[in-house]
Amino acid sequence: MIAEEMIGLIGNFGFPVVVSIYLLVRLEGKLETLTESIHSLSEVLLRR
């Protein structure tokens, strides 16, 4: 009975966890690029 419940929990929550981790990893790279772009923009604006 406990094994069946564990398999059910993994089936129900395992997929959303994997998708969430995947999206967070992809989003992290884009956030780093955005941060660098904002930093570069602020440097350009300070030069003027």
N, C-alpha and C positions, 0 to 999 in steps of 0.2 A: 504494500500500500504506500509506504513512504517513497519507494523508488518511482512509482507511478506519479506521485505528486511532484517529485523533483523533476522528472522529465517534462511534466506539464508546465512547471515554472520556467524551466529553461526554454521551452518552446514558446511560451508567452512573452517572456522578458528578454530572452537572448537576442532575438532579431532586432528589437528596438535599441538595445544597448549597442550592438555592432553598428547599426546605422548611425546612431548618435555619435559614436566615436569617429566614424568615418567622416561625418560632416564637420565635426570639430577640428579634425586634422586638416581638412581642406580649407576651412574658414581661417585657421591660424595663419596659413601661408598668405592668404589674401589680405589679412589684417596687417601682417608685417610689411607687405608691399604698400599698402595704404599709408601706414605710419611713415615709411621712408619718403613717400611722395609728399605728404604734408610737411615733413621736415625740410625737404628740398624747396618747397614752395615758400615756407616761412623764411628760409635763407635768401631767396631771390627777392622777396618783399622787403627784407631788412636792408638790402644793398641799395635800394632806390631811395 
